[in-house]
């Protein structure tokens, strides 16, 4: 059996497991926060919000278009841009339509999109949406 050649710079470092786990987790959590949770400086959108607006643009749901079912928007977003399931897509879409969550709503919703008092929105099969002028 042939031996694998050892590189000159390769060495095994004895590092306590607890320290390695803390450092690795901190690095991972910061990368997740920077990539997903914080809005982008360029447009103020999170990646999940941007995916929804891109999918709506693909469906030609501009301000003058007919509204389409949120289930269709959510399904297209999930199928084309967010293949991790649609459970998080609809709540994000709802928040983009709520005037009390954004200074300028990016989606015009038709149907029950919740209330300031915390009432939940209707199911996505009962609501419709299109982009507002601010989203275009």
N, C-alpha and C positions, 0 to 999 in steps of 0.2 A: 504494500500500500504506500502510495506517495505521500510524503508529508507536505502540508501547506506551508509555503514560505511565510515567515513572520516579517512584518514591516518594521522598520527601525523605530518609527514613532508610535507603534501600537503598544499599549500597556494596559494592564488592568488596574483600575483605581479603586481602592477600598473606600467606599462612601457609605455612611449610615443610611439605612433605608428610609427612615422618617424624614431626614433632610432632603433626600432625593425626591420623595413623594411631594413634599411641600413645595420645593422649587418647580417641579414639573407641573403640579396642579396650578400654581400661581401663573406660570407661563401660559398654560392652556386656557385658563379662565380669562386672562387679559386678552388673549387673541380672540376668544369668542365674543367678549364684550365689544372689542374694537370692530369686529367684522359684522356682528349681527344686531347688537342692542343699541349702539349709538347711531344717531342719524348722520348721514354724510354731510360734510360741510358744503359741498357744491350745491345741493338742492334741498337739504333738510329731510330727506326721506331715508327710511330704513330699507334694507334689501327686500324684505317681504312686501312693503308698500310699493316699492318700485316694480316688483314682479307683477303685482295686481294691475297697476296702471299700464304696463307694457302689454299684458294680456288683453286688457280692455281696448287698448289702441289697435291690437291685432284684430279684434272683433268689430272695429269701426264704431265704437261707442263714444263718439265725441258729443259735445254739448247739444248738437242739433239732431242727433240720432234717436231712434226709438229706444226705449229702455229694454234691457234683456234680463231674464231671470238671474238672480245671484248664484243659483246653483250652476248655471252654464258658465258664468264668469269664474266661479271657484273651481269648477272642473277643468276648464281650459288652463287656468293658472297652475293647477296641480299637475296636469298632464304635460304641459310644455315647459314650465319654469321652476316648479317646486315639487319634485317627485317624492316628498316625504309625507304625503297624506294631506287631505283638505280640512282637517279639524282646526287648524290655526288660520287658514286663509279667510274664512267667512268672518270671524271676529275682527280681523284686521281690516277687511273691507267695510264692515259696519263702522269701525272707528273713523275711517276716512270720510264717512258720510255724516257723522255727528257734528253739528255746529258747535257744541259745547266742548269738544275734544280738540278741535283745530280752529285756529283763527280764521282760516279760509278753507272750508270743506272742499276736498278734491273730487268727491263723488256725490252726485245727486241721487238720493235714494227715493224709491217709491214704495210705500208700505211702512210697516212698523219697524223702525230701526232703533228701538229702545227709547229711554227718556233720561233726563238729568237725574231723576230720582233713583235710578238704578234698575228700572224695569228692563228685562231682557228683550232683545229684538226677536221678531218672528223668525221661524225657520227659513233657511235660504230658498226653499221652494216657493215661499209666499211673497218674497220681496224681489224688486227689480232695481236696476241701477244703470247709470251712465256717468261719464266724466263731466265735471263742470268746466267752465272756461279756464279757470285757474290751473287745471291739470294738463291743459293742452300745450 
